[in-house]
Amino acid sequence: MSLTKQHRAMARLIGVALVASLGLSACATYDDDFARINSRLDSLDTRVQGAAQSAESANQSAQQANQRLDALEGRVQQIESAPRRVPRG
């Protein structure tokens, strides 16, 4: 093989090696990106679950408050419908 053919073959080999290494480094970059995205999604999922639990707790508290109001409403109506007292004196 002549020196020029060797240089061409070597240049071709180096070019293929560079393209392959760039392709592999791009995969590593994507892996990092996916890991970062997955981490954010996990964080958001945790926050959403916490918000759902808070909403459920608030809903239960509101239902209990409504039950207390319903119980009081009957008593208020009873007092309002009672005959008026005539003041003494």
C-alpha positions as CSV (number, residue, x, y, z in Angstrom):
1,M,0.0,0.0,0.0
2,S,1.3,3.4,-0.8
3,L,1.6,6.1,1.7
4,T,-1.4,8.1,0.4
5,K,-3.6,5.0,0.5
6,Q,-2.5,4.4,4.1
7,H,-3.3,8.0,4.9
8,R,-6.7,7.8,3.3
9,A,-7.4,4.5,5.1
10,M,-6.2,6.0,8.4
11,A,-8.3,9.2,7.9
12,R,-11.3,7.1,7.1
13,L,-10.8,5.0,10.2
14,I,-10.4,8.1,12.3
15,G,-13.5,9.6,10.8
16,V,-15.5,6.5,11.5
17,A,-14.2,6.4,15.1
18,L,-15.1,10.1,15.6
19,V,-18.6,9.6,14.3
20,A,-19.0,6.6,16.5
21,S,-17.7,8.4,19.6
22,L,-19.9,11.4,18.9
23,G,-22.9,9.1,18.6
24,L,-22.1,7.4,21.9
25,S,-21.6,10.7,23.6
26,A,-24.9,11.9,22.3
27,C,-26.5,8.8,23.9
28,A,-24.9,9.6,27.2
29,T,-26.3,13.2,26.9
30,Y,-29.8,11.8,26.2
31,D,-29.4,9.5,29.2
32,D,-28.6,12.5,31.4
33,D,-31.5,14.4,30.0
34,F,-33.9,11.5,30.6
35,A,-32.6,11.1,34.1
36,R,-33.1,14.8,34.8
37,I,-36.6,14.6,33.3
38,N,-37.5,11.5,35.3
39,S,-36.2,13.1,38.5
40,R,-38.5,16.2,37.8
41,L,-41.4,13.9,37.1
42,D,-40.9,12.0,40.3
43,S,-40.7,15.3,42.2
44,L,-43.9,16.6,40.6
45,D,-45.6,13.2,41.3
46,T,-44.7,13.5,45.0
47,R,-46.1,17.1,45.0
48,V,-49.3,16.1,43.3
49,Q,-49.8,13.2,45.7
50,G,-49.3,15.6,48.6
51,A,-51.8,18.1,47.1
52,A,-54.3,15.3,46.6
53,Q,-53.9,14.3,50.3
54,S,-54.4,17.9,51.4
55,A,-57.4,18.3,49.2
56,E,-58.9,15.1,50.6
57,S,-58.3,16.3,54.2
58,A,-59.9,19.7,53.4
59,N,-62.9,17.9,51.8
60,Q,-63.4,15.8,55.0
61,S,-63.2,18.9,57.1
62,A,-65.7,20.7,55.0
63,Q,-68.1,17.7,55.2
64,Q,-67.8,17.7,59.0
65,A,-68.4,21.5,59.1
66,N,-71.5,21.0,56.8
67,Q,-72.8,18.4,59.2
68,R,-72.4,20.7,62.2
69,L,-74.2,23.5,60.3
70,D,-77.0,21.2,59.3
71,A,-77.4,20.2,63.0
72,L,-77.4,23.9,64.1
73,E,-79.8,24.9,61.3
74,G,-82.6,22.7,62.9
75,R,-82.1,24.3,66.3
76,V,-82.1,27.8,64.8
77,Q,-85.3,27.2,62.9
78,Q,-86.9,25.8,66.1
79,I,-85.9,28.9,68.0
80,E,-87.1,31.2,65.3
81,S,-90.5,29.5,65.0
82,A,-91.1,29.5,68.7
83,P,-93.7,32.0,69.9
84,R,-92.3,35.4,70.9
85,R,-92.0,36.1,74.6
86,V,-93.6,39.2,75.9
87,P,-91.1,41.2,77.9
88,R,-91.8,41.6,81.6
89,G,-92.4,44.9,83.1
